[in-house]
Amino acid sequence: MTSALDEAKAERIQLEQRTKALHQAEARLKVLVSELQHRTQNLISVVRSMVDKTARVSSDLTEFRAQFRDRLDALSRVQGLLSRPNEYDEVPFDALIETELAAMGSGMDRVRLNGPKGVRLHFTTVQTLAMALHELATNAVKYGALAQPDGQLSVTWDLQGNDADDRRWLHIDWRESGVKMPPTGSKPSGGGQGRELIEKALPYQLGAITNFELGRDGVHCTIAVPI
């Protein structure tokens, strides 16, 4: 009799443990589904914005197709980084900037990167910031430091605190030099949409503090984003 009761008790404990494990698995699944829905909605918003902005500055369908595919490729690279095993849906900034610049395919011997490794950014920050970096890199390759023989590109970053709100901020300094700039008063080549993204979209979407300047020998852009 005692043996039967012990067996029944053991079976009941096992059943309770399995039930608890099942409930925990269901809870994790709900969190994952919710996070996936959030990420999908965010991604759709980014793509919609890309379509609208690219269409606004494209003179014809051929130009739209080329520019949109280029930006879509940049977004795809971000998704590749986010798909790596990661508990918190975050991407290190150094991986983000290295991936984007490597995709440009030329002039990397004239690029200097300097900053701490492992500064992790949430996926909602990564997607928007990546598009800004892509615009800067594209402009550098087509018209700026990586398009001219004496051009140099320096990208530095560091992590700083903010006493006012207790948040940490990633400070990025993008500086091109050795670039032959157009005469004063003339319209510079490229950079229009990238500048708009940096000066308007980043502050609005991420609460970033940005500055974009056309210096005497190249573009100088600073971005401070809360993380």
Secondary structure, DSSP 8 states (H G I E B T S, - for coil): -HHHHHHHHHHHHHHHHHHHHHHHHHHHHHHHHHHHHHHHHHHHHHHHHHHHHHHHH-SSHHHHHHHHHHHHHHHHHHHHHHTSS-TTSEEEHHHHHHHHHHHH-S-GGGEEEES-TT-EEEHHHHHHHHHHHHHHHHHHHHTSTTTSTT-EEEEEEEEEE-TTT--EEEEEEEEEES-----TTS--SS-HHHHHIIIIIHHHHH--EEEEEEETTEEEEEEEEE-
